[in-house]
Amino acid sequence: MQSKTFSPNARKFAKLYTLAQAIQAGGDVEISKALLQLQCDPDFSGKAWQANFAKLADAITSGKPAFSVFSLSGNSKLPFVSFSSLPGVTCPGAGECLDFCYSFRAWRYPAAFMRQAQNAYFMRFNNAPIAQAFSDIVKARPDGFDFRLYVDGDFSGVADIHFWMQTMRQHPTVRAYGYSKSFAALLGYDIGGDPWPSNYQLNISGGHNASAAMIAAVKSLPIVRGEFVAVSIGRKVKSSDHGKAETNAAIRQAMAGEKVFPCPGACGSCTGKGHACGMLALKGVKIAIAMH
């Protein structure tokens, strides 16, 4: 797996990354040491950091969530229920995307990092709290809901896929979708013979480290809607530029000769019949967003 590097100006992010690596690859001793090191680090002496480190330590010790497992209310860009884990360390298929991954920006906020860290820990060691929290949402929303699996992070391996695909099969009213670069794990799950759920749509995410042959194999999986790619239009764009006519025209020009659906940036606003990334009607169509 490619390791994320940070600029000298992102010293705190680099230190948080050491804890993220311990949570994803280490044992309880390594995780405890990495957490204690940050708790004693002057860069994290502020009350917010200390309070949230203590909550994370309590979640790890007690096995009970100290932070919300799922985001329920969403925001203007993502009005769906969603789940996140630690970026980078849970992304075995990551390639150049690590250079521009937006997920690390959330690490400016103590609670955002800790929730990702908590969820990554539970996914590795004890996914029962995640399953229970999801079941509670389903009970509260009997008519179903849109669910984005992994806003931040990815399937770290076949075990993660087993958990989530079983969860989707158990809750067929949920309309789930996501983006992934964990192609080897997805193919490994498929070889195992367990059924794929009909209520999960996968978008092949760009910026990966996979070969063309592997992408072709993944495209044959029944859960795959199509590709979602970040496109360079010769300049970085602001969030407010997504969906504008000139941005869409630049995307189409950059992808001349291909059938493409420009992403407007705000999930749920792209069509009158639902969001494009979860629509079977757009199966096989590339969805593209300008690099931002």
N, C-alpha and C positions, 0 to 999 in steps of 0.2 A: 504494500500500500504506500502511495506517495504521502510524504509527511508535509504538513503545512508549515511554511516559514512566514515570519512576521517581520515587518520593518522595525528599525530601532525605535521608532516613535510609538510602537505598539507593545511596549515592554510588559504591560499588565496582561495583554492578550496572550503573549508567549508563556507567561507564568500560569495562566488559567489552562492553557493547552496541556501543560504537564499533568495537571489534575485530570483533565479529560482523557489523556492517554492512560493514566493509571486506572480510571474507572472502566475503560473499555478493554484493557489488556492485563491489568494486574489483579492481585488477590486482595483480600481485606486488609492485610498488613500494608501493602503498597499504597492502597487508597487512603488509609488512615494517615500514613506518613505524609503523603502529598497534600492532603487536606490540612493537616496540622502545620505544614510548612507555610501554606498561604495564610493561615490564621495568624501566624507569627511574623509575617512579612509586612514591613512598614508601608508598602504600596497599598495594602488592604486594611489599614488601621481605622478607616472610617466606620461609623456606627452601622451604616447600611450593609457594608460588606461583612462585618463581624456578625451581625444579627442573622444574615442570610446564610453564612457559613455554618452557624450553630444550628439553624433549621435543617440544612442539608445533612449535617452529622446526625441529627435526631432521626431523620427519615431513614438513613442507612442503618442506624442502630435498632430502631423500632420496627422497621419494615412497613411503616405506615406513611402515606404521603404527607409531606409538610407543605407542598406546593400543589396547586391544581394540576392534575395529570393532563387534562384536556383544556384547550381554550374553547369556551362555549359561545361567547357573544360575538367573536370575530371583530373585524374592523372594516373600514371603507374599502380596503383592498381584498379582504378575504372574509366574507360574511357567513362562513361555515364553521362547524365544529372541526377542530383540528388537533393533531398530535405532533409533537416535536421531540427530538432527541439531540444529542451532541453532534454538531457538524464535523466533518473531517475524519474523526476517529471512527465513526460508524459507517464510513463511505468507502468500502473496498474498491469500488469501481471509479473513484475520482481520478481525474486527470487534470487538464488545464483549468477546470472549473474551480479548483482550490485557489487559483490566483485572483478570481473575482467573486467568490462566494459571499453573498450578502448576509448569510446567517451569522457570521462572526460579529457583525455590527451590533447584534443584540447583547453581546458580552459587555457593553458599556453599562448595562443595568444588572445589578447583582441578582435580583429575583429571576430575571430571564435566564441567566447562565445556570442558576441553581436548579430551575425547573428542568432544563435540558439534562443537567447532570443527574438529577433524581430519576428521570425517566430512563436514561441510559443504564443506570445502575439496576433499576427494577427489571428492565428488559433482559439484562444479563443474569441476574441472580434470583429474581422473584417477581414474575409477571402477574401474579394473582391480584395485586392492587390495581393494575392497569385494566385487567379483565373486569373487575368489580366496578370500577369507575365508569367503564364503557357501558356495562349492563345497566347501571343506574340512569345513564343518559337515554338509553333505548326505552326504558320503562317510562321516563318522563316525556318522551316524544313518540307515542305509539304510532303516529302516522308516518314515521321515518324522517330522515334528515340527510342533508349533504355533509359528507365527511371527507376532509383531506388528510390522508395518512402521510405523515412526514412533510411538514413545512420546513423543518430543519432536520438534518441527519438523513439516514437511509437504513435499509435493511442491512444489518451488519453481517448476516449469514443466513443459512438455511433455517436455523431455529427460529429466527425472527419471522420469516415468511410463514413457517408452519403456524406460529401463534396467530398472526394477523389473518391469514386465509381461513383458519378455523373460526376465528372470531366473526369474520364476515359471513361465513356459512351459517353460523348460529343466529345471526341477526339479519335476515334477508330484507327487512324494510329499510336498512341503511343504504344510502347511495354513496358509495365510496370511490375515491379516485386518488391518484398520486403520481409522483415522478420518481424514477429510480435509475441508478447506474450500476446496481448490484446484479449484473447480468449472470455471473457465474453462479451466484446463490439462487437466482430465479430458475436457471436451467437445472440446477441440482435438485430443487424442489420438484420440478416437473418430472425428472427422471424417477423420483421416488414413487410416483404414481398416485399421490393424494390429489383429490379433485380441486380444481380452481373454482372459486365462487363466481356466480353470475353477476353479483352486485359490486364488483371492483373493476375499475378501468385503470390500466397502467399507461402512462406516457413515458416513452423512452427519452431520458434526459440527456442533453448535449454536454460536451466538456468531459467526456468519459475517457477511459484508457483502453477500450475494447477494440478488437479487430472487426473488420467488415463481416467476416464469417460469423462471429459471435452475435453481432447485431442482427444478421439475417436469421439466425436461430431463435433469438428472442422475439423477433417480429412474428414468428409462427405461433407463439403462445396465445391461447384464447383470450387472455385478459388484456392484451395489448391493443390500445386504441390507435396509437401512432407515435410519432416523434414530437418532442417539444424542444426547440433549439433557441439559443441566444445568438442573435445575428449582429455582426458589426456593420453599421451603416456609415462608417467613417467618422463618427463622433459619438461621444457618450450622450445619452439623453436623460432628461429629468423624468421623474415619475409622472409628472403632469403631461409629458409629451406622448406617452403611450396612447394609442387610439386616434391620435390626430391624423388627418388626411396625409400630411406631408411625411409623417413617420411611417405610416402604412405603405405609402408609395415607395419610400426608400427601402423598406423591407422587401417588397415585391421585386424591386430592381436588383437588390443584392441576391435574390433567389430566383432570378429570371429562368424560366423554363420549368419551374417546379410549381405544383399546386400547393398553395400556402394560405393559411388563415392567420392574419396578424393579431396578436394578443393585445387587448386594450389595457392590460395592466390590472384592472380591478376584476377579480373573479366574480362571476355571476352577472356581469354586465354585457357580455359579449354577444349573446343571442337572445331572442325572445322566447326560446324554448328550453333554456337551460344553459349551463356553462359548457363551453366547447371541449374542455379537457375531459369531461365525463360523458360526452355524447357519442353513442355508437354511430350516429348519422355522419360523423366526421371521421370514422375509422379509416386509417391510412393517409389522412391529410396531415401534413406538417403544420404545427402551430408554432409561430415564431414571435419572439419578442426582441426588440432592439436592446442591445447591451446598455446597461445603465449602472 
